[in-house]
Amino acid sequence: MAGTTTSPKPVFVFGSRLDGVHQSESAKTAMRLYGAEPGSWSGPTGHAYVVPYLASDGTVLPLSVIANYVEPLIEFANQSPDKIFQIARFGGGANNHSDQDLARLFRDAPGNCRLPGVWSGLLDSTQAARLLVFDPSVQNNQEKWRERFEQYLSINAPLWGARAVEVVSVGMARAIVANDKIARQLKLKHCVFGPNETVFGDDATVAAEFQAVWYATHVLSVADFEQTAQAEQMRIMRAAARAGLQVDHLDVNAA
């Protein structure tokens, strides 16, 4: 299947506080999956790298101050061409800096620094819209739903301002196969994030979900609103909201 991603563990770059208190979800991910240590506030920690963007009292640092901590990271990445650095989105959202301003801090980062889809899209106007399609009931196996998906794209893709659309998948094999089929029919690139047990062990499924959300720019959730939401769905939707992604929902019961 095209574009399946189970790459070696990168150095995970996350944002935190000057006092080393890791409260954000990306910081918790850094501790759980990448061995970041509590109390670390700048530079390498475990298999991660921390960039402070909050003061010890939780207030957002000025952009110029954050830039002063990003510069050593870029220098470190330049000196470590054998490593991949995965930059988590941080510092955005309400009352924080704009994603545009934060992305610009990394515009001179070397090629081994990989930015979240939201940021890389702001820096590269040629990047495709990366649509994470979450379809746990595999509606895309049905012709009427494939038609509805195509209609969804025809309406929304022009609004996204992207030159192309890339389908992103994670989760159940049946749903991934259905997404691959529709991507092939529409001649769209398809990127699949699969669990890497060798690297992440028992956390492989959660790690794959995190990677998919990090890579994506948009999410389409095809769900049955008459049923209780699945744990996987809740995790992905919460992560998407924290990552600043645009999330759309299609109800399987809608006419």
N, C-alpha and C positions, 0 to 999 in steps of 0.2 A: 504494500500500500504506500502511495507516494507520501513523502515528507514525514515519516514516523520519527519522532524525536525521543531518544533515550540516551542522551549524551553523558559523558563523565560529569562528575559533580563540579560545578563552577565555584569560584569564590563569590559568595553571596554578599552583596553590598547593601546595607540597610541604614536607615536613619534612626537616631535615638536622641537621648538627652545628654547634656553635659555632665550630669551626675551618674551616668551609666545605668539609669533605671530604664529597663526595656519594657515599655507598656504597649507600644503599637503592635498591630498584628504582624507586620513584617519583622519586627524585632523578636516577637515570640517565635515566628517561623525560623529566624536565624538561630535561636537557641535550640529549638526542637530538632531541626534538620541539619544545621551546619555547625553546631558546637560553639556558638557565640557565648561568651561568659558574662554573667551579670556583673555590672560595675565597669565593664569596658565602655569607653565613651568616644574614642577616636583611634582609627588605625586597625590593623589586623587583630582578629580574635577568633580562635578556633579555625574553622574553614570559611571564615567570613571577614568582613571589613565594615567598620562602623563609621558613619559620618554624622556628627551631631548637627541637628537642625532646631533643637529646642534648648532653651536655657534650663537650669535646674528647677526653676519654678514652673516649667511647662509652657512658658511664652515662646513664641516663634522667634528665632534669631534673625537678624537682618540678612538680606540676601548676600551682601558683601562678606559677612562673617562666614556664612555657609560656604561661599566660594573659596574662602581661605582653607577650608578643610577638604574641599573637593580637589584642589590643586595637588596635594600630596598623593591622593588616590590615583590621579591621572599619571603622575610621575612613577608611582609604584607599578601601575599597569604597563607603562612603557618599558620598565625595567624587568617585567615578567611576561615576555611574549609567549611563553609556553602555557600560561594560565588564561582561562576565560573568566571574566568578571561580569556577573549578572547583577545589574543595578535595579534594585526595587524602587518603586515609586514612593516618595516620601515628601512631606512638606506641603502637599497640595490640599485642596478642599477648602471648606468654609473658614474664613479668618486667617488663612495661610497664604503662602505665595502662589501665584498662578503656575500651572503646569508648563506654560510657555517659558516663563522665567527660569524655572528649575531645569527644564530641558536644555536651555541655552548654556547652563553651567558645564554641560558635558559635550558641547559642540566640537571641542578639540580633543575629545577622548580618542585613544587609539582603537583600532578595529577589534581588539580582544575585549573591549567593553561593550556589553550588550544592554541596550536600554529597554525599558518596558514599552510595549506597543504604543501606548498613549504618547509617550515622550518621543520615541523615534519617528512617529508619524508627524509630529509637530516640526521636527528638524528635516524631514525628507518628504517633500510633496509628492514624490513618485511612489511612496509606499502604498500598497494595497490596503483597503479596509479589511481588518482581520476579524471575521465574524465567527465567534465561538457558538456553535449550534448545539444546544443541550436538548436532546430529544429522547428521554428515557423510555417512553412508550413506543418508540420507533414508528412514529406517524409517517416519516419520510419514505417508508416502504410502500405507502399507498399513493396511487397516481393522483388522487384529488389533493393530497397534501403536498406532493411535489409541485403541482400547479400553484398551490397557495404560496409555497416557498418562493417560487419564481416570481409571482406577483408581488410578494413582500420585497424582494430584491429590486424589482423594477421601480417600485415606489420610493424605497429608502436609499438605495445606493447613490442616486444623484444628490440627495440631501447630505450625504457624508462627504462629498467633495473629493472622493478618491477615484483614481483612474481605473482601479480594478478591485475585485473582491476576492478574498481568500477564505475558504472554509477552514475552521479550526475544530478539532474534535478531541474529546477525552472521555473516558468512562467505559460503558458497556460495549463489548465487541459488536453486538448486533446493531447498535445505534451508530457506531463508527462505520460499519459496512454500508448502512443506509446513507449516511452522509457522503461516503466516498462515491456511491453510485450517483447521487444527485449532483455532486461536484463534477463528475466525469460528464454527465449529460449536459451540464451548463458550461463545460470547459473552464472550470475554475480550479485553481491550485488548492490542494488539500493538505493541511499540516496536522498530524496526529501526535498527541502526547501520550505515550504509554508508560505504565509503571516500570520503574527500574529498581527491582528488588536488590540487585547486586550493590547498588549505591545507597539506597534509602531503606532497605530492609522492610520492616512492618509498616513503615510510613510511606511506602512507595506510591500508594493510591492517592494519598493526600498531597504528596509532593508533585505528582503528575497534574492534579487539579490546579495547584498553585502555579505551576509552570504555564499551563494553558491560559489561565486568566492573566498572568503577567504578560504573555505574548500578545493576547487579543486586544482589540480596540473596541469591539462591540459584542454584545451577547444577545442571542435569540433563544428564549426558553419556550419550548413547546411542551405544555403541561396540562394535566387534567385538574382544573380548579375545584372539582367536586371531590377529589381525593386528598388525603393528607400528604403534604409535601415529603418527599424522600430526604433522607439525611444528606445524600450527595447533592441534591438540588439546593438544599438550604446552605450547604457549605459554599457551593459555587456562586450562588446569588449574593451571599454576604461578601465573599471575596471580591466579586465584580463591583459591588457598590463601593467598597473600600479602595479599589484600584481606579476609580473614576471612570469606569466604562459606561457606555450607553447601553441600557438593558431594555429589550422589548419582550413582550410575552404574547404567545398565541395560545388560545384555549382550544383544546381538542374537541370540546363540545359545541364550539361556535359553528353556526351554519356556514 
